[in-house]
Amino acid sequence: MPDAASDPPAPSIADLRIRVAEPADHAVIRELFVSSLVDGQLRGNDTGADIENLEQAYFSDDGASGFWVAELDGTVVGMIGVQNTRDNVAEIRRLRVAEPYRRHGIGSQLMRHAIEFCRSHGYLKVILDVRVERAPAVALFEKFGLSLSRTREADSHQTLEFYLDLYRENPG
């Protein structure tokens, strides 16, 4: 049985603050990224370069992309990014929540924030991918109405690609 004294208290979503990532957040962003690697390995097509250079990857395109952190009581507990990949298409990237804070709605709040950003910037489609081992993430994406478009196999891992058509919400 886990020691209740060592477990953090259940976070209150009412206290959650989602804000634009700042340079001072870089160490914890890198830590969230590294701690979430499956078997400690990057995927074959993932270099992690966006994490190493957030400014270039998410803040150098006149506001078409963005990167946010979720903060509770001054502690960064999650992150998410949106990158403009091509005309009218954005990719949601790097959704991560620190282990002790998972399954309390923080990932949902981050997803909601990212999708609202995409809507407000007029994107017609949102894409993302996830390794098949991430069952809670898959359930979260389905909860937000994302559809599975295909499954890829690389480096003996399956990656699921999802999409959300926002153009159906923006007629005309």
N, C-alpha and C positions, 0 to 999 in steps of 0.2 A: 504494500500500500504506500503511495507517495506521501512524503512528509509535507503536511499542509503548511508548515512554517516556511518551507523553501519554495513553494509554488507561489507565483505572483497572483494577486487578487484578479478576479475576472474583470477585464477592462469594461468600462462604461462607454458605449459608442457616443453618448452625449458629450463626453469629454474629448472625443477624437477631433483632431484638427488636421486637415489636409492642406498643405501649402507647397509652394514652389520650392524645389530643392535649391539649396545654397551651397557655395564652396565649402563651408564648414561641415556640411553633411557628408562629404565625400568618403570619409573613412567608414562610417556606418553603412553607407550605400554599398561600398565595396564588400564589407563584411556580410551584408545580407545576400549579395550576389554569390560570393564564394561559398557561404554556408548552404546555399540551395542547390549547388551542383550535384547532379546524380552521380554517385560513385566518385565524386571529386573531379569529374571530367567535363570539359566543355564539349558541346556537340561539334561535329566535324566542320560545320559552316559558321560556327560562333566563335569569334575571337575575344569577345568581351571588350572590344575597343570602345564601344559607346560608354561603358562604365568608366573606363580610364579617361575619357574626354567628354564629359557630360555637356560642356559648353558647346563644343562643335556639333555633337550628335543631336542635341535637343533644343538649343537656344540660339542657333545661328541662322535660322530661316524665317526671320520676321514674324515669329509667333505661330507658325504653322505646326510646330511640334512643341512638346513640353515634357517636363519630368517633375513629379511631385513626391513628397514623402508624407506618411501618416505619422502624426505625433501624438503621444499621450503623456501628459504631465512632463513635457520637455524632453521626452525620449522618443527617438525615431524608431517606430516599430514596423514600418512597411514602406513600400515604394511602388511606383508605376510610371511608365513612360509612354508617350505617344509620338510616333515619328511619321511625318509625311513621306510616303514612299513613292507616290506618283500622283498625277492629277486626280483629285477627288477620292483618294484612297489613303487611309492611315493605318498604321500597324500599332497595336497595343503591345508593349514590350515590358519585360522585367517586373511583372507583378510578383512581389515577394512580401511575405509577412513573417516576422520573427517567430520562431517556434512557440514560445510560451503564449503568444497572442493570437494564434490561429484558431479558427472556428468560433470567433466572437463577432463576426460581421465586418471586420476591418477590410478584408479582401473585397467584399461586396461594396463597401463605401469607396474604395479605390477604383473599382470597375465602374461604378456609377459616375464618379468624377471624370474618368477618362472618356467614357461614352458621351457624357454631356459636353465635354470639350470638343469631341469630334462633331457632334450635332451643331454646336454653336459656330464651328468653323466651316460648316457646309460640306463636310465630307459625305460622300454617297455610300461608301463602303468602309468597313472596319475589318481588318484581318488580324489573326494571331495564331501562334502555334504553341504546342505543349507536348512534352513527352507523355506517352501513354501511361507511364508509372504514376503520374500526377492525378490520380482519380478525383481528389477533392477539387482541383482546379477545373477539370473537365465538367464536373457537376456545376460549378460556379458559372462557367461559360454558357452551359445549357440553360441555367436559370435566367441569364440575361438575354436569351433568345438567339445566341450564336448557333450557327449550323455547321456541322462537320462537312468539309468540302473534300478532303482526301486524307489518306494515311500514307506516310513515307517511311521507308526503312533506310537507316544509315547507321553505320558503326554498331550494328546489332541492336539498335533501339528503334522503336516505332515512334514517329512524331505525328501528331494529329493536327491538321490545319483547319481552323474555324474561320467563319466570316459572319458579318452582320450587315445586311443591306439597310442603310439609312435612307436611301432614296425613296423607299416606299412610304416613309414618313414625311417626305418633303415633295409633294406633288407640284408639278409645274416647274 
